[in-house]
Amino acid sequence: MSETPADSIKVIVADDHALFRRGLFMVLESEDDIDVVAEASDGDEVIALAEEHIPDLVLMDVRMPGITGIEATKSIKDKVPSTKILMLTISDEEEDLYDAIKAGASGYLLKEISIDEVADAIRSVHAGQSLISPSMASKLLNEFAAMAKKDEEKQQMPAPRLTDREMEVLTLVAKGMNNRDIAKELFISENTVKNHVRNILEKLHLHSRMEAVVYAVREKLLEIK
């Protein structure tokens, strides 16, 4: 295997289908900025490999023998919180999508996408963006719209208090903007945006930007039409 740059994105591929896994490996290894450091065929194996290699990102199947990809995601986020998880699956079940988000996944893509698009998806998630296949995003927003309506009739605990600037940042995060674009929009540095996002997640006890989107919808910071 040829040498890869020190700043390349370290990736573990987890999928129980050996042929698909090998195809991903071959495509990703042809990218100069992506280094596939390990492959896993089940949930237990990917957890162990994540602890060993401390990857930047795990490309995770949902349905695997033994521990599922969602359970493995939660375990990896607990043990190696710096690792981002991108689900790549055939499952278009809403429940799997919601559970993946709650477990800490930063993206949920269906295997209907071209295998050549996976590298760009890895780069986007590594850069801090959240990705959901369009068909799943529609289901997600519809469900959260229904949840928001139901919550109108409930007496809820007061939400943690965010500063005005944090509210601005959260609203832009919920609109799908990345840190660079938020910085330009608010005329602040990208590092300042990162600090605000970290503070927001800590205050709201959330694990990912995707969960922040969920919160924004529930609190009606983001209008769904």
Sine and cosine of phi, psi and omega as CSV:
sin_phi,cos_phi,sin_psi,cos_psi,sin_omega,cos_omega
0.00,0.00,0.71,-0.70,-0.02,-1.00
-0.95,0.32,0.39,-0.92,0.00,-1.00
-0.93,0.36,0.56,-0.83,0.03,-1.00
-0.90,-0.43,0.46,-0.89,0.00,-1.00
-0.86,0.51,0.48,-0.88,-0.04,-1.00
-0.89,0.46,-0.46,0.89,-0.04,-1.00
-0.99,-0.11,0.28,0.96,0.02,-1.00
-0.93,0.37,0.39,-0.92,-0.02,-1.00
-0.99,0.15,0.90,-0.43,-0.01,-1.00
-0.99,0.13,0.84,-0.54,-0.12,-0.99
-0.81,-0.59,0.63,-0.78,0.21,-0.98
-0.92,-0.38,0.73,-0.69,0.04,-1.00
-0.97,-0.22,0.85,-0.53,-0.01,-1.00
-0.86,-0.51,0.93,-0.38,0.01,-1.00
-0.34,-0.94,0.68,-0.74,-0.06,-1.00
-0.99,0.14,-0.12,0.99,0.04,-1.00
-1.00,-0.08,0.95,-0.32,-0.12,-0.99
-0.87,0.49,-0.63,0.78,-0.04,-1.00
-0.92,0.40,-0.70,0.72,0.02,-1.00
-0.91,0.42,-0.67,0.74,0.00,-1.00
-0.88,0.48,-0.67,0.74,0.01,-1.00
-0.92,0.40,-0.61,0.79,0.05,-1.00
-0.89,0.46,-0.69,0.72,0.06,-1.00
-0.87,0.49,-0.70,0.71,-0.02,-1.00
-0.85,0.53,-0.73,0.69,-0.04,-1.00
-0.90,0.43,-0.66,0.75,0.01,-1.00
-0.92,0.39,-0.71,0.70,-0.07,-1.00
-0.95,0.33,-0.58,0.81,-0.01,-1.00
-0.93,0.38,-0.29,0.96,0.05,-1.00
-0.99,0.17,-0.14,0.99,0.01,-1.00
-1.00,0.02,0.76,-0.65,-0.06,-1.00
-0.90,0.43,-0.49,0.87,-0.12,-0.99
-0.97,-0.23,0.17,0.99,0.00,-1.00
-0.82,-0.57,0.75,-0.66,0.00,-1.00
-0.83,-0.56,0.94,-0.35,0.06,-1.00
-0.98,0.18,0.96,-0.29,-0.11,-0.99
-1.00,0.04,-0.30,0.95,-0.01,-1.00
-0.22,-0.97,0.32,-0.95,0.09,-1.00
-0.80,-0.60,0.55,-0.83,0.02,-1.00
-0.72,-0.70,0.53,-0.85,-0.03,-1.00
-0.94,-0.34,-0.07,1.00,0.05,-1.00
-0.42,-0.91,0.09,-1.00,-0.09,-1.00
-0.91,0.42,-0.69,0.73,0.00,-1.00
-0.87,0.49,-0.67,0.74,-0.05,-1.00
-0.92,0.40,-0.67,0.74,-0.05,-1.00
-0.94,0.35,-0.54,0.84,0.06,-1.00
-0.89,0.45,-0.73,0.68,0.00,-1.00
-0.89,0.45,-0.67,0.74,-0.01,-1.00
-0.93,0.37,-0.58,0.82,0.03,-1.00
-0.90,0.43,-0.65,0.76,0.04,-1.00
-0.91,0.41,-0.56,0.83,-0.03,-1.00
-0.97,0.26,-0.70,0.71,-0.14,-0.99
-0.99,-0.14,-0.29,0.96,-0.08,-1.00
0.74,0.68,0.89,0.45,-0.07,-1.00
-0.96,0.29,0.31,-0.95,0.11,-0.99
-0.96,0.28,-0.54,0.84,-0.09,-1.00
-0.46,-0.89,0.60,-0.80,0.14,-0.99
-0.91,-0.41,0.81,-0.59,0.11,-0.99
-1.00,-0.01,0.94,-0.34,-0.28,-0.96
-0.88,-0.48,0.79,-0.61,0.16,-0.99
-0.98,0.19,0.48,-0.88,0.02,-1.00
-0.99,0.15,-0.77,0.64,-0.09,-1.00
-1.00,-0.09,0.96,-0.26,0.06,-1.00
-0.69,-0.72,0.39,-0.92,0.00,-1.00
-0.88,0.48,0.51,-0.86,0.03,-1.00
0.94,0.34,-0.82,-0.57,0.02,-1.00
-0.93,0.37,0.79,-0.61,-0.02,-1.00
-0.95,0.30,0.23,-0.97,0.04,-1.00
-0.89,0.46,-0.54,0.84,0.01,-1.00
-0.94,0.34,-0.68,0.73,0.05,-1.00
-0.90,0.43,-0.63,0.77,0.04,-1.00
-0.91,0.42,-0.60,0.80,0.04,-1.00
-0.86,0.50,-0.74,0.67,0.00,-1.00
-0.87,0.49,-0.68,0.73,-0.01,-1.00
-0.90,0.43,-0.69,0.72,-0.01,-1.00
-0.91,0.41,-0.65,0.76,0.02,-1.00
-0.91,0.42,-0.49,0.87,0.07,-1.00
-0.96,0.28,-0.67,0.74,-0.10,-0.99
-1.00,0.07,-0.61,0.79,-0.04,-1.00
-0.74,-0.67,0.96,0.30,-0.14,-0.99
-0.87,0.50,-0.37,0.93,-0.01,-1.00
-0.96,0.28,-0.31,0.95,-0.03,-1.00
-0.98,0.22,0.77,-0.64,0.07,-1.00
-1.00,-0.03,0.54,-0.84,-0.02,-1.00
-0.89,-0.46,0.80,-0.61,0.08,-1.00
-0.89,-0.46,0.93,-0.38,0.02,-1.00
-0.97,0.23,0.72,-0.69,0.08,-1.00
-0.74,-0.67,0.95,-0.31,-0.26,-0.96
-0.52,-0.85,0.29,-0.96,0.13,-0.99
-1.00,-0.01,-0.17,0.98,-0.09,-1.00
-0.97,0.24,0.89,-0.46,0.09,-1.00
-0.96,-0.27,0.44,0.90,0.03,-1.00
-0.97,0.23,0.77,-0.64,0.01,-1.00
-0.84,0.54,-0.62,0.79,-0.05,-1.00
-0.88,0.47,-0.63,0.77,0.03,-1.00
-0.91,0.42,-0.64,0.77,0.03,-1.00
-0.88,0.47,-0.75,0.66,-0.02,-1.00
-0.89,0.46,-0.69,0.73,-0.03,-1.00
-0.91,0.41,-0.60,0.80,0.02,-1.00
-0.90,0.43,-0.67,0.74,0.02,-1.00
-0.89,0.45,-0.72,0.69,0.00,-1.00
-0.89,0.45,-0.53,0.85,-0.01,-1.00
-0.96,0.26,-0.26,0.97,0.06,-1.00
0.92,-0.40,0.17,0.99,0.02,-1.00
-0.91,0.41,0.58,-0.81,0.02,-1.00
-0.99,-0.16,-0.06,1.00,0.01,-1.00
-0.27,-0.96,0.40,-0.92,-0.01,-1.00
-0.57,-0.82,0.97,-0.23,-0.04,-1.00
-0.89,-0.46,0.61,-0.79,0.05,-1.00
-1.00,0.05,0.50,-0.87,-0.04,-1.00
-0.94,0.33,0.07,1.00,0.08,-1.00
-0.95,0.30,-0.27,0.96,0.03,-1.00
-0.95,0.31,0.40,-0.92,0.05,-1.00
-0.91,0.41,0.64,-0.77,0.00,-1.00
-0.88,0.48,-0.43,0.90,0.03,-1.00
-0.95,0.32,-0.31,0.95,0.00,-1.00
-0.99,0.11,-0.21,0.98,-0.09,-1.00
-0.90,0.44,-0.63,0.78,-0.01,-1.00
-0.87,0.50,-0.70,0.71,0.03,-1.00
-0.90,0.43,-0.59,0.80,0.04,-1.00
-0.90,0.44,-0.66,0.75,0.04,-1.00
-0.88,0.48,-0.70,0.71,0.00,-1.00
-0.89,0.46,-0.66,0.75,-0.03,-1.00
-0.90,0.44,-0.73,0.69,-0.01,-1.00
-0.92,0.38,-0.64,0.77,0.04,-1.00
-0.88,0.48,-0.53,0.85,0.00,-1.00
-0.99,0.17,-0.05,1.00,0.07,-1.00
0.96,-0.29,0.04,1.00,0.02,-1.00
-1.00,0.08,0.30,-0.95,0.08,-1.00
-0.92,-0.39,0.70,-0.72,-0.06,-1.00
-0.82,-0.57,0.72,-0.70,0.13,-0.99
-0.69,-0.73,0.69,-0.72,0.09,-1.00
-0.82,0.57,0.67,-0.74,-0.07,-1.00
-0.77,0.64,-0.68,0.74,-0.02,-1.00
-0.90,0.43,-0.57,0.82,0.01,-1.00
-0.97,0.23,-0.57,0.82,0.02,-1.00
-0.87,0.48,-0.64,0.77,0.03,-1.00
-0.88,0.48,-0.71,0.71,0.03,-1.00
-0.89,0.45,-0.66,0.75,-0.03,-1.00
-0.88,0.47,-0.76,0.64,-0.05,-1.00
-0.92,0.40,-0.61,0.79,0.05,-1.00
-0.89,0.46,-0.67,0.74,-0.01,-1.00
-0.91,0.41,-0.68,0.74,-0.02,-1.00
-0.94,0.35,-0.51,0.86,0.09,-1.00
-0.89,0.45,-0.68,0.73,0.03,-1.00
-0.91,0.42,-0.65,0.76,0.02,-1.00
-0.89,0.46,-0.67,0.75,-0.02,-1.00
-0.89,0.46,-0.63,0.78,0.02,-1.00
-0.91,0.41,-0.66,0.75,0.03,-1.00
-0.90,0.44,-0.60,0.80,-0.05,-1.00
-0.92,0.39,-0.35,0.94,0.04,-1.00
-0.87,0.49,-0.49,0.87,-0.07,-1.00
-1.00,-0.03,-0.01,1.00,-0.03,-1.00
-0.97,-0.26,0.54,-0.84,0.13,-0.99
-1.00,0.07,0.89,-0.45,-0.09,-1.00
-0.94,-0.35,0.41,-0.91,0.10,-0.99
-0.91,0.41,0.54,-0.84,0.03,-1.00
-0.86,0.52,0.69,-0.73,0.01,-1.00
-0.95,0.31,0.51,-0.86,0.07,-1.00
-0.82,0.57,0.60,-0.80,-0.11,-0.99
-0.99,0.15,0.84,-0.54,0.10,-1.00
-0.97,-0.25,0.49,-0.87,0.07,-1.00
-0.95,0.32,0.26,-0.97,0.02,-1.00
-0.85,0.53,-0.67,0.75,-0.01,-1.00
-0.92,0.40,-0.65,0.76,0.04,-1.00
-0.89,0.46,-0.60,0.80,0.04,-1.00
-0.90,0.43,-0.65,0.76,0.05,-1.00
-0.88,0.48,-0.71,0.70,-0.01,-1.00
-0.90,0.44,-0.69,0.72,-0.01,-1.00
-0.87,0.48,-0.66,0.75,0.01,-1.00
-0.89,0.47,-0.65,0.76,0.00,-1.00
-0.95,0.30,-0.59,0.81,0.10,-0.99
-0.87,0.50,-0.69,0.73,-0.03,-1.00
-0.91,0.42,-0.40,0.92,0.04,-1.00
-1.00,0.09,0.03,1.00,0.08,-1.00
1.00,0.00,0.19,0.98,-0.02,-1.00
-0.98,0.20,0.59,-0.81,0.06,-1.00
-1.00,0.06,0.11,-0.99,-0.09,-1.00
-0.87,0.50,-0.62,0.78,-0.03,-1.00
-0.90,0.44,-0.70,0.71,-0.02,-1.00
-0.94,0.35,-0.58,0.81,0.06,-1.00
-0.89,0.45,-0.67,0.74,0.01,-1.00
-0.86,0.50,-0.68,0.73,0.02,-1.00
-0.91,0.41,-0.66,0.75,-0.04,-1.00
-0.89,0.45,-0.63,0.77,-0.09,-1.00
-0.98,-0.18,0.02,1.00,0.01,-1.00
0.85,0.52,0.71,0.71,0.07,-1.00
-0.75,-0.66,0.17,-0.98,-0.03,-1.00
-0.98,0.22,0.37,-0.93,0.01,-1.00
-0.91,0.42,-0.57,0.82,0.05,-1.00
-0.90,0.44,-0.61,0.79,0.04,-1.00
-0.90,0.44,-0.64,0.77,0.05,-1.00
-0.88,0.48,-0.72,0.70,0.01,-1.00
-0.84,0.54,-0.67,0.74,0.01,-1.00
-0.90,0.44,-0.67,0.74,0.02,-1.00
-0.89,0.45,-0.70,0.71,-0.01,-1.00
-0.88,0.47,-0.68,0.73,0.02,-1.00
-0.88,0.47,-0.69,0.73,0.01,-1.00
-0.90,0.43,-0.64,0.77,0.01,-1.00
-0.88,0.48,-0.75,0.67,-0.02,-1.00
-0.89,0.46,-0.64,0.77,0.02,-1.00
-0.91,0.41,-0.72,0.70,-0.03,-1.00
-0.89,0.45,-0.61,0.79,-0.08,-1.00
-1.00,-0.05,0.02,1.00,-0.01,-1.00
0.84,0.54,0.71,0.70,0.02,-1.00
-0.95,-0.32,0.32,-0.95,-0.08,-1.00
-0.94,-0.35,-0.26,0.97,-0.09,-1.00
-0.43,-0.90,0.23,-0.97,0.05,-1.00
-0.91,0.42,-0.52,0.86,0.01,-1.00
-0.91,0.42,-0.64,0.77,0.06,-1.00
-0.91,0.42,-0.53,0.85,0.06,-1.00
-0.90,0.44,-0.59,0.81,0.07,-1.00
-0.89,0.45,-0.69,0.72,0.04,-1.00
-0.84,0.54,-0.74,0.68,-0.01,-1.00
-0.87,0.49,-0.69,0.72,-0.04,-1.00
-0.89,0.46,-0.61,0.79,0.03,-1.00
-0.92,0.40,-0.71,0.70,-0.03,-1.00
-0.90,0.45,-0.59,0.81,-0.02,-1.00
-1.00,0.00,0.13,0.99,0.06,-1.00
0.89,0.46,0.51,0.86,0.13,-0.99
-0.99,0.16,-0.36,0.93,-0.01,-1.00
-0.83,-0.55,0.87,-0.50,-0.03,-1.00
-0.99,0.16,0.75,-0.66,0.06,-1.00
-0.95,-0.32,0.82,-0.58,-0.05,-1.00
-0.97,-0.26,0.00,0.00,0.00,0.00
